[in-house]
Amino acid sequence: MKAIIIYCSKTGNTEKVATAIQSGLGGNADVIKLNLNNDGLLREFCPDFKFDLADYDLIFFGGWTMMMKLHPFLTAYIQRCENIDGKKVVGFATGGAIFSRKHTISDFTVLVEKRGAEVLDFHYVTTLLGPLLTKKKLNNARRFASDIAARFYLDPVSTVL
Ligand SMILES: Cc1cc2nc3c(=O)[nH]c(=O)nc-3n(C[C@H](O)[C@H](O)[C@H](O)COP(=O)(O)O)c2cc1C
């Protein structure tokens, strides 16, 4: 079972959650950061960047909430990536406040299902621009990924940071 984590992050919160998720997967996942400019182009050379997800059985997509919506970089990637149909997908997102959670999950589910993939689960983390992203929340994200891994017979690891 091959997994990949694809995420975008501006100020580092979603990146921390992505790292916790990778740790929860026991390091058994490729990772791509969508470090894009406003035209949707890569800011710097990224040798691991890929649009074709044919090699992966389990895909984690992570982004942050901007103006009550899933971030447009992640949205654009999900709309355009190749060979996502029929895949199992897990979402995660950060947002300043809990009130945007519903919009973000709903955006994500519509996007993924439009591509013919199945949303297995979603993990939302509140950050309030940083200070609310506690060690406990990162540990919860790690445990979330570990539970998903167990469902997929990857090697779940200890959930204590
Ligand atoms: C321009 C902008 C718009 C935002 N809009 C929302 C929003 O609508 N709802 C919300 O909960 N958080 C909002 N946030 C907060 C971010 O989602 C939050 O700080 C997130 O953790 C940032 O992720 P990052 O550190 O990975 O870039 C906004 C932040 C910025 C900079």
PDBQT file of the ligand as one rigid body, heavy atoms in Angstrom, charges set to zero:
ROOT
HETATM    1  C1  LIG A 201      -6.033  35.668   3.979  1.00  0.00    +0.000 C 
HETATM    2  C2  LIG A 201      -6.439  34.676   5.051  1.00  0.00    +0.000 A 
HETATM    3  C3  LIG A 201      -7.748  34.250   5.126  1.00  0.00    +0.000 A 
HETATM    4  C4  LIG A 201      -8.150  33.338   6.116  1.00  0.00    +0.000 A 
HETATM    5  N1  LIG A 201      -9.447  32.938   6.161  1.00  0.00    +0.000 NA
HETATM    6  C5  LIG A 201      -9.827  32.069   7.130  1.00  0.00    +0.000 A 
HETATM    7  C6  LIG A 201     -11.188  31.621   7.206  1.00  0.00    +0.000 A 
HETATM    8  O1  LIG A 201     -12.043  31.992   6.407  1.00  0.00    +0.000 OA
HETATM    9  N2  LIG A 201     -11.510  30.761   8.188  1.00  0.00    +0.000 N 
HETATM   10  C7  LIG A 201     -10.589  30.292   9.102  1.00  0.00    +0.000 A 
HETATM   11  O2  LIG A 201     -10.946  29.489   9.977  1.00  0.00    +0.000 OA
HETATM   12  N3  LIG A 201      -9.298  30.705   9.056  1.00  0.00    +0.000 NA
HETATM   13  C8  LIG A 201      -8.892  31.565   8.092  1.00  0.00    +0.000 A 
HETATM   14  N4  LIG A 201      -7.589  31.960   8.035  1.00  0.00    +0.000 N 
HETATM   15  C9  LIG A 201      -6.617  31.404   8.991  1.00  0.00    +0.000 C 
HETATM   16  C10 LIG A 201      -5.789  30.260   8.377  1.00  0.00    +0.000 C 
HETATM   17  O3  LIG A 201      -6.637  29.289   7.778  1.00  0.00    +0.000 OA
HETATM   18  C11 LIG A 201      -4.955  29.580   9.463  1.00  0.00    +0.000 C 
HETATM   19  O4  LIG A 201      -4.108  30.514  10.064  1.00  0.00    +0.000 OA
HETATM   20  C12 LIG A 201      -4.161  28.420   8.881  1.00  0.00    +0.000 C 
HETATM   21  O5  LIG A 201      -3.718  27.596   9.937  1.00  0.00    +0.000 OA
HETATM   22  C13 LIG A 201      -2.965  28.883   8.069  1.00  0.00    +0.000 C 
HETATM   23  O6  LIG A 201      -2.308  27.725   7.592  1.00  0.00    +0.000 OA
HETATM   24  P1  LIG A 201      -0.751  27.733   7.233  1.00  0.00    +0.000 P 
HETATM   25  O7  LIG A 201       0.010  28.166   8.462  1.00  0.00    +0.000 OA
HETATM   26  O8  LIG A 201      -0.445  26.319   6.881  1.00  0.00    +0.000 OA
HETATM   27  O9  LIG A 201      -0.547  28.668   6.093  1.00  0.00    +0.000 OA
HETATM   28  C14 LIG A 201      -7.196  32.866   7.073  1.00  0.00    +0.000 A 
HETATM   29  C15 LIG A 201      -5.869  33.312   6.993  1.00  0.00    +0.000 A 
HETATM   30  C16 LIG A 201      -5.487  34.207   5.998  1.00  0.00    +0.000 A 
HETATM   31  C17 LIG A 201      -4.035  34.666   5.939  1.00  0.00    +0.000 C 
ENDROOT
TORSDOF 0
